[in-house]
Amino acid sequence: MEKFLSDPLVAARAIHFASTAMLAGLFLFMRLVGEPVLRGRSDGAITTLRSRFLVIGWSSLAVSFSSGAAWLALLGFNLGGHSWTALIAENISWTLLTETRFGNDWIIRLGLAAVLAICLLRFDPGRGWRSHWQALASVLLSACMMGSLAWAGHGGGTGDLVGLQVGADALHLIAAAAWIGGLPALVLLLAFAYRTNPPSFALAAEATSRFSRLGLVSVCTLLATGIVNGVFLVGSVPGLVGTAYGRLLLTKIALFAAMASIAIINRFHLLPRLSGRGDAVAALGKLERNALIEIGLGLVILIIVGALGTMPPAAHAQASWPFPVRPSPDALLDPAQRLELAGAIAAAVIGIVAILAGIYAKRWRWPLLAAGTVLLVWIGPRLNLFTEQAYPTSFYVSPTGYSAQSIATGRKLFAEKCVSCHGPEGRGDGPAAKDLRPPPDDLTAEHIYGHSDGDPFWWITNGMGEAMPPFGAVLDETARWNVIDFLHANADARRLSEVADTTGVALPLPEFSVECRDGSSLSTDQLRGNVVHLVFAGPASAARLRRLASAKADGETTIVVRPEASEPTAFCETRDPDVIAAFALYRGTDAIDGTEFLVDASGWLRSMWFPGRRPDWEKPETLAGQIAAVRRMPGRPRPSAGAGAHVHAH
C-alpha cells in the first residue's frame, strides 16, 4: 500500500481530483449557498468576499490543468518503460490523447475547463452572476467536468460507457465535490461573518443551513453510489477486509464517517446556537474551525481516491482473511440454527443499543450499561455455533477456470506427491497410510465439498501438523491450484460413476476448447444452450460416429475427442491429451475409448455411458430419451463448497 501512496502518479491524480472537486464545489456553493445569502448586498466587504471566491476558482482551475497534464505525462512515462526519452521519442502522450478513452476524456475535460474559465471571467464581484442562465451553465459544466473523471477510473475500464457502475461513479464524484469542494468557500464566508463588526450571525446561520441541506443530499448520494461501486469493485466482505484496496477503502469510509459526524454536530448543535446571543460568537468560531477540519479530512479522502484508482480492485485480487474464524454456511442450513442465529443477532443489536443509550443517558445509565454488557457476554460463547476455523487463504479464489489442462496437471502432481499416503484414487489407502496416525482422509468423501478452495490451498502450502508435510516449497502456486482442481474432479468422478441415468448428479464440466470444420474455435462456455454429447472416439468408433452424424437432432451438439493419430470426423473435435486425461478420471481408467457423456444446456456434466453399461446409448431411441430427460429434468448439484470457492455453477 505504501508503494501506491508514494507513487508520483497517485499524487498527480489526488491533486487533480482535489482541484477539480474544489472548482466544481465552488460553482455549486456560489449557486446554491453563496449568492442566495449575499443577494442584495453590495458593500465593499461583499465585493472582497466574492473576489476571494474567484481566487479559489482561478487557483483550482490552474492546478486542475497542471495536475491533469502531469497525470497524462506520468501515465505516458509508465507506459514508456519509465523512460522520459521513450515518452518524447515515441510520442506516447499524443497516442494516449488521440487513441485511448483516457485521452478522449482528458480532451473533453480540457474543453470544459476552457469554458469554465470564460464563466469565471464573466462573474462580477460587485453583483455576482450576470444572469440566472450563466450561473446554471457554470454549475452544469463544472459538474460534468468532475463527473467525467469516472471514465478515467475503474468504471471506465469496463468498456460500458453508460453503465450502472460508471453512472454511480460519476454521481459519487459530483456529490463529493458538492460537499468537500464547497467547504473552502464556506470557510471564507464564515470567516467573513465572524470578522464583520458586529458579527453577522444571520448570514452565517443561513449559509450553514443551506450548506447543511446540500451536504445531506451529498451524503445520501455518496452512500447510495458508494454501495453500487462497492458491489462492482469490492464484491464481498473478504475483499473489503482482506485486500490492500479494501483496507484503504475502509480508511476512506472511516474518514467519511468522521466528516459526517462533524456535519451532524454543526447542524444540530452549533447552528441553533447562532440564533442566541451569549454563545453565538463561540458557536460561529467553532463552525469555522470544524469546516477547516472537514477540509483536512476531505483532502486525505481525495488522496486515497487517487491511490485507489491505481490499484487493482478488491474484486480482482485474492483476499487474505485476517480473522481466525469465519461465518459457517452450515449454520444457515439448519432451521433451528437459523432461529438461534436470528436470536443472537437480535440480542447483539439490543445490547449495543443499550450500551449506546447508557453512554448518553443520565438517569438510567448504569442499568442500561449493565444490561447491554450482559447481553453481549451471553452471546459470546454462542458464536462458535455460527463460525468455523478460517485461514488467511480461506477466501482465495481458484484462478484456473477449472480447466481440463489444470485437472490433468493436478492428476500428475497428485501421483507424484500424494499417492503414497492417499492412494491412487485418493481414498486414503496408500501404502504409507497404515503407519499414519491419524490415517489420511478419504478425499472423495462428502467433506471435500465442505471447504472453500482456499482451505486445501492453505493445507497443501503449510501442511497439517504432523499429519501432512507442507508442499509450498516444492509446488508453486499454480501447481497447488492444479492439485485442488484434480481433487474436485476426482471426487466428482466417484459420484458420476454411481449414477446411470440423467436424473442423477449435476457436476461442473472441465473447461476446454474444440476446433470445427469451418476453422472456428469454440470453448465449452460457448456451447451452452444446447445439450452437448461428448464422445471419446477410438479406432473402433467409426461406425458409431457415422450413426451419430446421420441421427443428429436439433438442440444437440456432438463433440468428439479423438487421439492425435486418428482420422478427422464431421464433428467439432479436440485432440488435446489433457482432455482425455481429465475425463479418464470419470471413467476410472485411461482406456476411455468409446466413453460418452451428456452435458445439459446450462453446462452441467450429467451422465456417462460406455459399452456394456445400461441403458444402452447405442440404440438411437435410448440416446434420444436420455437427451430429452436432460432437457426436461434438472440434475442435483453436488454439495456446495464453502464461501470463496471458485465458481463452477453455470
C-alpha positions in Angstrom: 0.0 0.0 0.0 2.9 2.3 0.8 4.1 1.9 -2.8 0.9 3.3 -4.1 0.8 6.2 -1.7 4.4 7.2 -2.6 3.8 6.9 -6.4 4.0 10.3 -8.2 1.0 9.2 -10.4 -1.0 8.9 -7.2 0.0 12.4 -6.2 -0.9 13.8 -9.6 -4.3 12.0 -9.5 -5.0 13.2 -6.0 -4.2 16.8 -6.7 -6.3 16.7 -9.9 -9.2 15.2 -8.1 -8.9 17.8 -5.3 -8.6 20.8 -7.5 -11.4 19.7 -9.8 -13.6 19.0 -6.8 -12.8 22.4 -5.4 -13.7 24.1 -8.7 -17.0 22.2 -9.1 -17.7 22.7 -5.4 -17.2 26.4 -5.7 -19.6 26.8 -8.5 -22.2 24.7 -6.7 -21.6 26.6 -3.5 -21.9 30.0 -5.2 -25.2 29.0 -7.0 -26.9 27.2 -4.1 -25.4 28.9 -1.0 -23.2 31.9 -1.5 -25.2 34.1 -4.0 -28.6 33.4 -2.3 -27.4 34.6 1.1 -25.4 37.5 -0.5 -28.1 38.7 -2.9 -29.0 42.3 -2.4 -25.7 43.1 -0.6 -23.4 45.4 -2.5 -20.9 46.9 0.1 -17.2 46.7 -0.4 -16.8 43.8 2.0 -19.1 41.6 0.0 -17.2 42.5 -3.2 -14.0 41.5 -1.5 -15.6 38.2 -0.4 -16.7 37.4 -4.0 -13.2 38.3 -5.2 -11.8 35.7 -2.8 -14.3 33.2 -4.3 -12.8 34.0 -7.7 -9.3 33.4 -6.3 -10.4 29.9 -5.3 -11.9 29.4 -8.8 -8.8 30.5 -10.7 -6.4 28.7 -8.4 -8.4 25.5 -8.7 -8.6 25.8 -12.5 -4.9 26.4 -12.8 -4.0 23.5 -10.5 -6.5 21.2 -12.2 -5.0 21.9 -15.6 -1.3 21.5 -14.5 -2.1 18.3 -12.5 -4.0 16.9 -15.4 -1.0 17.5 -17.6 1.2 15.8 -15.1 -1.2 12.9 -14.8 -1.0 12.5 -18.6 2.8 12.7 -18.7 3.3 10.3 -15.8 1.0 7.8 -17.4 2.9 8.0 -20.6 6.1 7.7 -18.6 4.9 4.5 -17.1 3.8 3.1 -20.4 7.1 4.1 -22.0 9.0 1.8 -19.6 9.7 4.6 -17.1 11.8 6.4 -19.7 11.3 10.1 -20.4 13.4 9.7 -23.6 10.9 7.0 -24.8 8.0 9.2 -23.8 9.2 12.0 -26.1 10.8 9.9 -28.9 7.8 7.6 -29.3 5.2 10.4 -28.9 3.4 8.3 -26.3 1.4 11.2 -24.8 0.0 12.1 -28.2 -1.0 8.5 -28.7 -2.7 8.5 -25.3 -4.6 11.6 -26.1 -5.8 10.6 -29.5 -6.2 6.8 -29.3 -7.4 6.0 -25.8 -10.5 6.6 -23.8 -8.4 8.3 -21.1 -7.1 10.7 -23.7 -10.5 11.4 -25.1 -11.8 12.1 -21.6 -8.8 14.3 -20.9 -9.5 16.4 -24.0 -13.2 16.8 -23.0 -12.2 18.0 -19.6 -9.7 20.4 -21.1 -12.6 21.9 -23.2 -14.9 22.1 -20.2 -12.1 23.9 -18.3 -11.8 26.4 -21.0 -15.5 27.2 -21.0 -15.4 27.4 -17.2 -12.6 30.0 -17.4 -15.0 32.1 -19.5 -17.6 31.7 -16.8 -15.2 32.9 -14.2 -14.3 35.9 -16.4 -17.9 36.9 -16.6 -18.5 36.7 -12.8 -18.8 40.2 -11.4 -17.5 40.5 -7.8 -19.7 43.6 -7.4 -23.0 42.0 -8.2 -22.4 38.2 -8.8 -23.6 36.3 -11.8 -24.8 38.4 -14.7 -27.8 36.1 -15.3 -29.5 33.0 -13.9 -28.6 31.1 -17.0 -24.9 31.9 -16.6 -25.0 30.5 -13.0 -26.8 27.4 -14.1 -24.4 26.7 -17.0 -21.4 27.1 -14.7 -22.9 24.6 -12.3 -23.7 22.0 -15.0 -20.4 22.4 -16.8 -18.4 22.1 -13.6 -20.4 19.0 -12.5 -19.7 17.4 -15.9 -16.0 18.1 -15.6 -16.0 16.4 -12.2 -18.2 13.5 -13.2 -16.2 12.9 -16.3 -13.4 11.6 -14.1 -15.4 8.4 -13.7 -14.3 7.5 -17.2 -10.7 7.7 -16.1 -11.2 5.3 -13.2 -12.0 1.6 -12.9 -15.6 2.1 -14.1 -14.3 3.5 -17.4 -12.2 0.4 -17.9 -15.2 -1.9 -18.1 -16.0 -1.0 -21.7 -19.5 0.2 -20.7 -19.6 3.9 -21.2 -23.1 4.4 -19.8 -23.3 1.5 -17.4 -24.5 1.5 -13.8 -21.0 1.5 -12.4 -19.8 4.5 -14.5 -23.0 6.4 -13.7 -22.8 5.7 -10.0 -19.1 6.7 -10.0 -19.9 10.0 -11.8 -22.6 10.8 -9.3 -20.3 9.8 -6.4 -17.7 12.3 -7.6 -20.2 15.1 -8.1 -21.6 14.6 -4.6 -18.1 14.6 -3.1 -17.3 17.8 -5.0 -20.5 19.5 -3.7 -19.6 18.7 -0.1 -15.8 18.6 0.1 -15.2 21.1 -2.7 -17.6 23.6 -1.3 -16.0 23.7 2.1 -13.2 26.3 1.3 -15.8 28.7 0.1 -17.9 28.1 3.2 -14.9 28.8 5.4 -14.4 32.1 3.7 -18.0 33.0 4.2 -18.0 32.0 7.9 -14.7 33.9 8.4 -16.3 37.0 6.8 -19.4 36.7 9.0 -17.3 36.2 12.1 -15.0 39.1 11.5 -17.5 41.8 10.5 -18.4 44.3 13.2 -20.7 43.3 14.6 -20.6 39.5 13.6 -23.3 38.6 11.0 -24.9 35.7 12.8 -27.9 35.7 10.5 -25.7 35.5 7.4 -23.7 32.6 8.9 -26.8 30.8 10.1 -28.5 31.0 6.6 -25.3 29.9 4.8 -24.7 27.0 7.2 -28.3 25.9 7.0 -28.2 25.9 3.2 -24.9 24.1 3.1 -26.2 21.5 5.6 -29.1 20.7 3.2 -26.7 20.5 0.3 -24.5 18.2 2.5 -27.4 16.0 3.3 -28.2 15.4 -0.3 -24.5 14.8 -1.0 -24.1 12.3 1.9 -27.2 10.3 0.8 -25.9 10.3 -2.8 -22.4 9.2 -1.6 -23.9 6.4 0.4 -26.1 5.0 -2.4 -23.4 5.3 -5.1 -20.7 4.0 -2.8 -22.7 0.8 -2.2 -23.1 0.4 -6.0 -19.4 0.9 -6.5 -18.6 -1.4 -3.7 -20.6 -4.2 -5.3 -18.6 -3.8 -8.5 -15.2 -3.1 -7.2 -15.1 -5.0 -3.8 -17.8 -7.6 -4.2 -17.6 -9.2 -0.8 -16.7 -8.8 2.9 -13.4 -10.7 2.4 -12.4 -8.3 -0.4 -13.1 -5.4 2.0 -11.0 -6.6 4.9 -8.5 -8.9 3.1 -7.1 -6.7 0.3 -5.0 -3.6 0.2 -7.7 -1.9 -1.9 -10.4 -2.9 0.6 -8.5 -1.8 3.7 -7.7 1.6 2.0 -11.4 1.9 1.2 -12.3 1.2 4.8 -10.0 4.1 5.8 -11.8 6.3 3.4 -15.2 5.2 4.9 -13.9 5.9 8.4 -12.8 9.4 7.3 -16.2 9.9 5.6 -17.9 8.9 8.9 -15.8 11.4 10.8 -16.8 14.2 8.4 -20.4 13.2 8.6 -20.2 13.3 12.4 -18.8 16.8 12.3 -21.5 17.9 9.9 -24.1 16.5 12.3 -22.6 18.5 15.2 -22.6 21.6 13.1 -26.3 21.1 12.1 -27.9 20.1 15.3 -25.6 21.6 18.0 -23.8 24.7 16.7 -26.3 26.0 14.1 -29.2 26.5 16.7 -26.8 28.5 18.9 -26.3 31.1 16.2 -29.8 32.5 16.9 -28.8 33.2 20.6 -26.7 36.0 21.9 -24.4 34.8 24.6 -22.6 31.9 22.9 -23.3 32.8 19.3 -19.8 34.1 18.8 -18.2 30.9 20.2 -20.6 28.8 18.0 -19.6 30.7 14.9 -15.9 30.3 15.7 -16.4 26.5 16.2 -18.3 26.3 12.9 -15.3 27.8 11.1 -12.9 25.5 12.9 -15.0 22.4 12.1 -15.2 23.4 8.5 -11.4 23.6 8.4 -11.2 20.1 10.0 -13.6 18.8 7.4 -11.4 20.2 4.6 -8.4 18.4 6.1 -10.3 15.1 6.3 -11.6 15.7 2.7 -8.2 16.2 1.3 -7.0 12.9 2.9 -10.0 11.2 1.3 -9.1 12.6 -2.1 -5.5 11.4 -1.7 -7.0 7.9 -1.0 -9.2 8.2 -4.1 -6.1 9.0 -6.1 -4.4 5.8 -4.8 -7.4 3.6 -5.2 -7.6 4.4 -8.9 -4.1 3.0 -9.4 -4.7 -0.2 -7.5 -6.4 -3.4 -8.7 -9.9 -3.5 -7.3 -10.6 -5.9 -4.4 -12.9 -7.9 -6.7 -9.9 -8.8 -8.9 -7.5 -9.7 -6.1 -7.1 -12.6 -3.7 -8.5 -11.7 -0.3 -6.3 -12.7 2.7 -8.7 -13.3 5.6 -7.4 -11.6 8.7 -9.5 -13.4 11.3 -9.2 -16.9 12.9 -12.8 -17.8 12.2 -15.4 -17.1 9.5 -19.1 -17.4 9.3 -20.2 -21.1 8.8 -22.6 -21.7 5.9 -23.8 -24.8 7.6 -25.4 -22.7 10.3 -27.9 -21.4 7.7 -28.9 -24.9 6.5 -30.4 -26.0 9.8 -33.8 -24.2 10.6 -33.1 -24.5 14.4 -29.7 -22.9 14.0 -31.1 -20.2 11.7 -33.6 -19.3 14.5 -30.8 -19.3 17.1 -28.7 -17.1 14.9 -31.5 -14.6 14.5 -31.9 -14.5 18.2 -28.2 -13.9 18.7 -28.2 -11.1 16.2 -31.2 -9.5 17.9 -29.6 -9.8 21.3 -26.4 -8.2 19.9 -28.3 -5.3 18.4 -30.3 -4.8 21.6 -27.1 -5.0 23.7 -25.2 -2.4 21.6 -28.2 0.0 21.6 -28.5 -0.4 25.3 -24.8 0.5 25.8 -25.0 3.5 23.5 -28.1 4.7 25.2 -26.4 4.2 28.6 -23.5 6.4 27.4 -25.8 9.3 26.7 -28.4 8.7 29.4 -28.2 10.2 32.9 -31.0 8.6 34.9 -30.8 5.0 33.6 -27.1 5.0 32.6 -25.8 2.1 34.8 -28.8 -0.2 34.3 -28.6 0.2 30.6 -24.8 -0.3 30.5 -25.2 -3.4 32.7 -28.0 -4.9 30.6 -26.1 -4.3 27.3 -22.9 -5.9 28.7 -24.8 -9.0 30.0 -26.4 -9.5 26.6 -23.1 -9.3 24.8 -21.4 -11.6 27.3 -24.3 -14.1 26.8 -23.8 -14.0 23.0 -20.0 -14.7 23.2 -20.0 -18.5 23.7 -22.8 -19.0 21.1 -20.7 -17.5 18.3 -19.0 -20.9 18.0 -22.3 -22.3 16.6 -22.2 -19.9 13.7 -18.5 -19.9 12.9 -15.7 -22.2 11.8 -12.0 -22.2 11.7 -10.5 -20.0 9.0 -7.1 -19.5 7.4 -5.6 -16.5 5.6 -6.3 -18.2 2.2 -9.9 -19.4 3.1 -11.4 -16.9 0.7 -8.9 -17.3 -2.1 -10.5 -18.0 -5.5 -9.0 -20.5 -7.9 -7.6 -18.8 -11.0 -7.5 -21.9 -13.2 -11.1 -21.8 -14.5 -11.4 -25.5 -13.6 -9.9 -26.4 -17.0 -9.1 -29.9 -18.3 -5.5 -28.9 -18.6 -5.4 -27.9 -14.9 -7.1 -31.2 -13.8 -4.7 -33.3 -16.0 -1.7 -31.4 -14.5 -3.0 -31.9 -11.0 -3.5 -35.6 -11.7 0.2 -36.0 -12.5 1.3 -34.0 -9.4 -1.0 -36.0 -7.2 0.5 -39.2 -8.5 4.0 -37.8 -7.7 3.4 -36.3 -4.3 0.3 -37.7 -2.7 -0.3 -41.3 -3.7 1.9 -42.9 -1.1 -0.5 -41.7 1.6 -3.8 -41.0 -0.1 -3.7 -43.9 -2.6 -4.1 -43.8 -6.4 -7.8 -42.8 -6.2 -7.4 -40.5 -3.2 -9.3 -42.7 -0.8 -6.7 -42.7 2.0 -5.4 -46.2 1.3 -1.9 -45.5 0.1 1.0 -47.9 1.1 2.2 -45.5 3.8 -1.3 -45.0 5.2 -1.2 -47.9 7.7 1.6 -46.3 9.6 0.0 -42.9 9.9 -2.0 -41.7 12.9 -4.4 -40.2 12.2 -4.9 -42.0 8.9 -5.2 -39.9 5.7 -8.6 -38.6 4.8 -10.7 -40.1 2.0 -10.5 -37.3 -0.5 -13.5 -38.5 -2.4 -15.9 -38.3 0.6 -18.5 -35.6 1.1 -16.3 -33.5 3.3 -14.2 -32.5 0.3 -17.1 -30.2 -0.8 -17.4 -28.6 2.6 -14.3 -26.5 2.3 -13.6 -23.5 0.1 -10.8 -23.8 -2.4 -8.6 -21.7 -0.1 -8.7 -24.2 2.7 -6.9 -27.0 0.9 -4.7 -24.4 -0.7 -3.5 -23.5 2.9 -3.1 -27.1 3.9 -1.1 -28.0 0.8 1.1 -25.0 1.3 1.7 -25.2 5.0 0.9 -28.8 5.9 -1.4 -30.1 8.6 0.6 -30.5 11.8 2.2 -34.0 11.8 -0.4 -35.5 9.5 0.8 -33.9 6.3 4.1 -32.1 5.4 4.0 -28.7 3.7 4.4 -28.6 -0.1 4.6 -24.8 -0.6 8.4 -25.1 -1.2 8.1 -27.8 -3.9 4.9 -26.8 -5.6 4.4 -23.3 -7.0 1.1 -21.6 -6.6 -0.3 -22.7 -9.9 0.6 -26.3 -9.2 -1.2 -26.2 -5.9 -4.4 -25.0 -7.7 -3.9 -27.8 -10.2 -3.9 -30.3 -7.4 -7.1 -28.8 -5.9 -8.9 -29.0 -9.3 -7.9 -32.6 -9.5 -9.3 -33.3 -6.0 -12.6 -31.9 -7.0 -12.7 -33.7 -10.3 -11.7 -37.0 -8.7 -14.4 -36.6 -6.0 -16.9 -35.8 -8.8 -15.8 -39.0 -10.7 -16.9 -41.1 -7.8 -20.4 -39.6 -7.9 -20.8 -39.8 -11.6 -19.7 -43.5 -11.7 -22.5 -44.3 -9.2 -25.4 -43.0 -11.4 -26.6 -44.4 -14.6 -29.4 -42.0 -15.6 -29.8 -38.3 -16.3 -31.8 -37.7 -13.2 -28.6 -38.0 -11.1 -26.0 -35.5 -10.2 -25.1 -32.3 -12.0 -21.3 -31.7 -11.9 -19.1 -28.9 -13.1 -17.7 -29.5 -16.6 -14.0 -29.2 -17.1 -13.3 -26.3 -19.5 -11.7 -27.0 -22.9 -11.8 -25.8 -26.5 -12.7 -27.6 -29.7 -12.0 -26.9 -33.4 -14.7 -27.1 -36.0 -14.6 -28.0 -39.7 -15.2 -24.3 -40.7 -11.9 -23.4 -38.9 -13.6 -21.8 -35.9 -12.6 -22.5 -32.3 -15.2 -22.8 -29.6 -14.9 -23.1 -25.8 -17.3 -25.2 -23.8 -18.8 -22.0 -22.4 -19.8 -21.1 -25.9 -21.6 -24.4 -26.3 -24.2 -23.6 -23.6 -27.8 -23.5 -24.8 -27.6 -26.9 -26.4 -27.3 -30.4 -24.9 -23.7 -31.5 -25.6 -23.0 -35.1 -26.4 -19.3 -35.7 -25.7 -17.9 -38.7 -27.5 -14.4 -40.1 -26.8 -13.5 -41.9 -30.1 -11.0 -44.7 -30.7 -10.0 -47.0 -33.6 -13.3 -48.9 -33.3 -15.6 -45.8 -33.2 -16.0 -45.1 -37.0 -19.4 -46.8 -37.3 -20.7 -45.2 -34.1 -19.7 -41.7 -35.4 -21.4 -42.3 -38.7 -24.7 -43.3 -37.0 -24.4 -40.2 -34.8 -23.9 -38.0 -37.8 -27.0 -39.3 -39.5 -29.2 -39.1 -36.4 -28.2 -35.5 -35.3 -31.1 -33.8 -33.5 -32.0 -30.1 -33.1 -30.7 -28.6 -29.9 -28.0 -31.2 -29.5 -24.3 -30.7 -30.3 -21.9 -33.7 -30.7 -18.2 -33.1 -29.7 -15.6 -35.7 -30.5 -12.4 -36.2 -28.6 -10.0 -38.4 -30.5 -6.4 -39.4 -30.3 -3.8 -37.5 -32.3 -3.3 -40.2 -35.0 -6.9 -40.9 -35.7 -8.9 -39.8 -38.8 -10.8 -36.4 -38.7 -14.5 -36.6 -38.1 -17.5 -34.5 -39.3 -18.0 -33.0 -35.8 -16.3 -30.3 -33.8 -13.5 -32.0 -32.0 -10.3 -31.8 -30.0 -7.2 -34.0 -29.8 -5.9 -32.4 -26.6 -4.4 -35.2 -24.4 -5.2 -33.2 -21.3 -8.9 -33.5 -22.1 -8.5 -37.3 -22.4 -6.6 -37.4 -19.1 -9.1 -35.3 -17.2 -12.2 -37.2 -18.4 -10.4 -40.5 -17.8 -11.0 -39.8 -14.1 -14.7 -40.1 -14.5 -14.3 -43.4 -16.4 -11.9 -44.8 -13.8 -9.4 -46.0 -16.4 -7.2 -44.5 -19.1 -8.9 -46.8 -21.6 -11.6 -44.2 -22.3 -12.3 -45.1 -26.0 -16.0 -45.4 -26.6 -17.0 -43.5 -23.4 -19.7 -40.8 -23.9 -21.0 -38.0 -21.7 -24.1 -35.8 -21.7 -23.8 -32.1 -20.7 -27.0 -30.2 -20.2 -27.8 -26.8 -21.7 -26.6 -25.0 -18.6 -23.1 -26.6 -18.8 -23.5 -29.3 -16.1 -22.0 -32.7 -16.6 -25.0 -35.0 -16.2 -24.2 -38.7 -17.1 -21.7 -41.1 -18.5 -22.0 -44.2 -20.7 -19.6 -46.8 -22.1 -20.1 -50.0 -24.0 -21.8 -52.6 -21.8 -23.4 -50.1 -19.5 -27.2 -49.9 -19.2 -29.2 -48.3 -20.6 -27.6 -48.8 -24.0 -26.9 -45.4 -25.7 -26.0 -47.2 -28.9 -29.8 -47.5 -29.5 -30.9 -44.3 -31.1 -34.2 -44.2 -29.2 -32.4 -44.7 -25.9 -29.9 -41.9 -26.5 -32.8 -39.6 -27.6 -34.6 -40.4 -24.4 -31.6 -39.6 -22.3 -31.1 -36.3 -24.1 -34.8 -35.4 -23.7 -34.5 -36.2 -19.9 -31.5 -33.9 -19.6 -33.6 -31.1 -21.2 -36.6 -31.8 -19.1 -35.2 -32.6 -15.6 -32.5 -30.6 -13.7 -29.8 -32.6 -12.0 -28.9 -32.5 -8.3 -25.8 -30.4 -7.9 -23.1 -31.7 -5.6 -22.9 -30.2 -2.2 -21.7 -26.6 -2.4 -18.1 -25.8 -1.4 -17.6 -23.2 1.3 -17.5 -19.5 0.8 -14.8 -18.3 -1.5 -14.8 -21.5 -3.7 -14.2 -20.9 -7.4 -17.4 -20.7 -9.3 -18.3 -23.9 -11.1 -22.0 -23.3 -11.3 -23.4 -22.2 -14.7 
